[in-house]
């Protein structure tokens, strides 16, 4: 049985609207992660901050766990340790008397 074109059009529009609702926050979170890493790279040019690190935070934001057994889990843990180590070092350097 064929569906009327108007009903089909509504289904497509509803699908697109739902897709945008889920994609927009992910794009915004990715843009924020990219901006944060770029900001640290700008204030510490020799710190070897990599823009590619933001890729491991696309599915779930920083601070939110990946699902158990996710293929990015080990890479994400590695990057989180790199970031935390760099932030700790930067803070300790700020505390050193000049």
C-alpha positions, 0 to 999 in steps of 0.5 A: 500500500502506498502512503500519501505523499503528505504523510511521507513528507511529514515523516521525513521532516520529523526524521530530519528534525529528530536527527538535528536535535541529536546531532547539534549538541554533539557538534557543539560539544566537539567544537567546544572540545576543539576550542579548549585544546586549541586554547591550551595549545595557544598558551603553551605552544611547546606543550605538544597539544594535539587537536586530534585529542578531541576526537575521543570525546565526540561520543561522550563529552570529557568527564563522561564515561564511554560504554564498557568495552568501547573501541576508544576506551584505551585511547581515551584513557591515554589522552586523558592522562596526557591532558591531566599530566599537562594541566598538572605540570602547568599549574605546578609551574605557575606556583614556582617562584620566579 
